[in-house]
Amino acid sequence: WGSKETQFHGSAGKAASQQPVFSTPTPVSHTDTLETRVSWRGDGQYFAVSTVDTRDDNQYRVIRMWTREGVHTSTNEPTPGLEDSLCWRPSGNLVTSTATHNEQ
């Protein structure tokens, strides 16, 4: 929680907070299915939705978090190569997806 500058960064240290954050979404990978994915947390309190949005004639993938009442709680930071897989950690404290780097 909190800003990127105040978060713990493990072995990467404070230098990790100085790395630039991608401010512009990158187009979806050619391997992306362009399908919408929905994944519920194990206790049913939250769900995540991974969709393809369009901006400036480019398609990019975004993950949004919602409560079971339909209240939007967060959206991921733009992530290059973000793909359509979506899964919760069994404890429910982390949502994962995959990303391609240089189409690999």
C-alpha positions in Angstrom: 0.0 0.0 0.0 1.1 3.6 -0.2 3.2 5.2 -2.9 5.8 3.3 -4.8 8.6 5.3 -3.0 7.5 4.1 0.4 6.9 0.5 -0.4 9.4 -2.3 0.7 11.4 -3.5 -2.3 13.2 -6.5 -1.0 16.6 -7.3 -2.3 16.1 -4.8 -5.1 16.3 -2.1 -2.4 15.4 1.6 -2.7 16.8 1.7 -6.3 13.7 -0.3 -7.4 11.5 2.7 -6.4 13.5 5.0 -8.7 12.9 2.9 -11.8 10.5 4.6 -14.2 6.9 3.4 -14.2 5.5 2.7 -17.6 3.0 5.6 -18.2 1.8 4.5 -21.6 0.2 1.1 -22.2 1.7 -1.0 -24.9 -0.3 -2.8 -27.6 -1.4 -6.3 -26.8 0.8 -9.2 -27.8 0.1 -11.0 -31.1 -0.5 -14.1 -29.0 -3.2 -12.5 -26.9 -6.7 -14.0 -27.4 -8.4 -10.6 -26.8 -10.9 -12.4 -24.5 -12.1 -11.0 -21.2 -11.1 -13.0 -18.2 -12.8 -12.9 -14.8 -11.3 -14.5 -11.6 -12.9 -14.5 -8.2 -10.9 -14.5 -4.9 -11.5 -17.7 -3.0 -13.7 -16.1 -0.3 -15.9 -14.4 -3.0 -15.3 -10.9 -1.6 -13.4 -9.6 -4.7 -13.0 -10.4 -8.3 -10.5 -9.3 -11.0 -11.4 -8.6 -14.6 -8.8 -8.6 -17.4 -10.0 -6.8 -20.5 -8.6 -5.3 -23.7 -9.3 -1.6 -23.9 -8.7 0.7 -26.9 -7.0 4.0 -26.8 -5.7 6.1 -29.7 -6.4 3.1 -32.1 -4.2 0.8 -30.0 -5.5 -2.2 -28.0 -4.0 -2.8 -24.6 -4.8 -5.2 -21.7 -5.8 -3.9 -18.3 -6.8 -5.6 -15.0 -9.4 -4.0 -12.8 -10.3 -5.2 -9.2 -13.9 -5.0 -7.9 -15.7 -5.9 -4.7 -18.6 -8.4 -4.9 -20.9 -5.5 -4.7 -19.5 -4.1 -7.9 -17.4 -1.3 -6.4 -14.2 -0.7 -8.4 -11.2 -0.8 -6.1 -8.1 -0.6 -8.3 -6.6 -0.9 -11.8 -3.1 -2.2 -12.7 -0.3 0.1 -13.8 0.4 -0.1 -17.5 2.5 -3.2 -18.1 4.2 -4.0 -21.4 3.3 -7.4 -22.8 0.5 -8.1 -20.3 -1.4 -11.2 -21.4 -4.9 -12.6 -20.7 -4.2 -15.2 -18.0 -5.5 -14.2 -14.5 -5.3 -16.1 -11.2 -5.5 -15.4 -7.5 -2.9 -16.7 -5.0 -4.7 -19.2 -2.7 -4.4 -16.9 0.3 -6.1 -14.2 -1.8 -3.5 -11.5 -1.2 -2.1 -11.4 -4.8 -3.5 -11.5 -8.3 -1.2 -12.8 -11.0 -1.0 -12.7 -14.8 1.6 -13.3 -17.4 3.5 -10.9 -19.7 5.7 -11.4 -22.8 8.9 -9.6 -23.2 10.2 -9.0 -26.7 7.5 -11.4 -28.0 9.3 -14.4 -26.2 
